[in-house]
């Protein structure tokens, strides 16, 4: 399939490769040799997506970073030979990188960022960062956030291992003031985190939070009063979210279209109706 691309398409810009684990040793799979050939033919690649490419290693990403100077979007999912060396090479040598998505890469740690960002002042092009089940901690995310003032979307969806506990929220809020999408599932939220979000991230459109059992009305009000452009809001297990807060939300968040309040036991049908009928055609999920 890839050989046919070489013959018939000389200007390929975007490629997505979803491989499978071969049944036996003679069955072909995508590996570093194939990626090396690919980059020779298509040095103008801008978007690359690797999913379940179990036989590519850091060498493939190093080759890409050296041969594809226009690379702007990189997604790597379930490629378990990928580690810090490959990710660091992309960060270091791909100046046009705007979109980085790493999912279920358990050998990717903070070193990806500490090594990849050495000598760099800022990553002005980086707009999108998504981390799902990596070994990156608050330290690595904070380092990247400090150098990414134009970040538009940040998502951390950690289930196992749960390395991100939330300290990076303080740095993200203060460094990435253009952020519009902020998802931090599995992090236990506090009023301190909520206040930082409300204080600095006034451009937010989509806020999706994890465990809010420790968040009080003060934290909720900081976000409601200071993030008026919110379109989607997700709150979980928040005992201080009640009908009074929902009424205030209905008045302040005029653009709200989706509200998810799972496990918030102190809201009633009357409070939900306040939000639904506020004029924004908001859909509420409980």
MODA-V298622 format. One record per residue. N is the residue number from 1. RES is the residue in one letter. D_CENTER is the distance of its C-alpha to the mean C-alpha in whole Angstrom. Layout:
<<N;RES;D_CENTER> <N;RES;D_CENTER>>
This chain:
<<1;X;31> <2;X;30> <3;X;33> <4;X;34> <5;X;31> <6;X;33> <7;X;36> <8;X;35> <9;X;32> <10;X;32> <11;X;29> <12;X;26> <13;X;23> <14;X;20> <15;X;21> <16;X;19> <17;X;21> <18;X;20> <19;X;23> <20;X;25> <21;X;27> <22;X;30> <23;X;33> <24;X;35> <25;X;36> <26;X;37> <27;X;34> <28;X;32> <29;X;29> <30;X;26> <31;X;26> <32;X;26> <33;X;30> <34;X;28> <35;X;25> <36;X;28> <37;X;30> <38;X;27> <39;X;26> <40;X;30> <41;X;31> <42;X;27> <43;X;27> <44;X;25> <45;X;22> <46;X;19> <47;X;17> <48;X;17> <49;X;15> <50;X;17> <51;X;17> <52;X;19> <53;X;21> <54;X;22> <55;X;25> <56;X;23> <57;X;22> <58;X;21> <59;X;24> <60;X;23> <61;X;20> <62;X;22> <63;X;24> <64;X;22> <65;X;21> <66;X;25> <67;X;26> <68;X;23> <69;X;23> <70;X;21> <71;X;18> <72;X;15> <73;X;13> <74;X;12> <75;X;11> <76;X;13> <77;X;13> <78;X;16> <79;X;18> <80;X;19> <81;X;21> <82;X;18> <83;X;18> <84;X;18> <85;X;20> <86;X;19> <87;X;15> <88;X;17> <89;X;20> <90;X;17> <91;X;16> <92;X;19> <93;X;21> <94;X;19> <95;X;19> <96;X;18> <97;X;14> <98;X;12> <99;X;9> <100;X;8> <101;X;7> <102;X;8> <103;X;10> <104;X;13> <105;X;14> <106;X;16> <107;X;18> <108;X;15> <109;X;15> <110;X;16> <111;X;18> <112;X;16> <113;X;15> <114;X;18> <115;X;20> <116;X;18> <117;X;18> <118;X;22> <119;X;24> <120;X;21> <121;X;22> <122;X;19> <123;X;16> <124;X;17> <125;X;15> <126;X;12> <127;X;10> <128;X;6> <129;X;4> <130;X;2> <131;X;5> <132;X;8> <133;X;11> <134;X;12> <135;X;14> <136;X;13> <137;X;14> <138;X;14> <139;X;16> <140;X;14> <141;X;11> <142;X;13> <143;X;15> <144;X;12> <145;X;12> <146;X;16> <147;X;16> <148;X;13> <149;X;15> <150;X;14> <151;X;10> <152;X;10> <153;X;6> <154;X;4> <155;X;3> <156;X;5> <157;X;8> <158;X;11> <159;X;14> <160;X;16> <161;X;16> <162;X;15> <163;X;15> <164;X;13> <165;X;16> <166;X;14> <167;X;16> <168;X;13> <169;X;13> <170;X;16> <171;X;15> <172;X;12> <173;X;15> <174;X;17> <175;X;16> <176;X;13> <177;X;16> <178;X;15> <179;X;11> <180;X;12> <181;X;9> <182;X;8> <183;X;7> <184;X;9> <185;X;11> <186;X;13> <187;X;14> <188;X;18> <189;X;18> <190;X;21> <191;X;22> <192;X;22> <193;X;18> <194;X;19> <195;X;21> <196;X;19> <197;X;16> <198;X;20> <199;X;21> <200;X;19> <201;X;16> <202;X;19> <203;X;17> <204;X;14> <205;X;15> <206;X;12> <207;X;12> <208;X;11> <209;X;13> <210;X;14> <211;X;18> <212;X;20> <213;X;23> <214;X;24> <215;X;23> <216;X;26> <217;X;27> <218;X;27> <219;X;23> <220;X;23> <221;X;25> <222;X;24> <223;X;20> <224;X;23> <225;X;25> <226;X;23> <227;X;20> <228;X;22> <229;X;20> <230;X;18> <231;X;18> <232;X;16> <233;X;16> <234;X;16> <235;X;18> <236;X;19> <237;X;22> <238;X;23> <239;X;27> <240;X;28> <241;X;26> <242;X;30> <243;X;32> <244;X;32> <245;X;29> <246;X;28> <247;X;31> <248;X;30> <249;X;26> <250;X;28> <251;X;30> <252;X;27> <253;X;24> <254;X;26> <255;X;23> <256;X;22> <257;X;21> <258;X;20> <259;X;20> <260;X;19> <261;X;21> <262;X;22> <263;X;24> <264;X;25> <265;X;29> <266;X;31> <267;X;30> <268;X;33> <269;X;33> <270;X;35> <271;X;32> <272;X;30> <273;X;32> <274;X;32> <275;X;28> <276;X;29> <277;X;32> <278;X;31> <279;X;31> <280;X;27> <281;X;28> <282;X;25> <283;X;24> <284;X;24> <285;X;23> <286;X;24>>
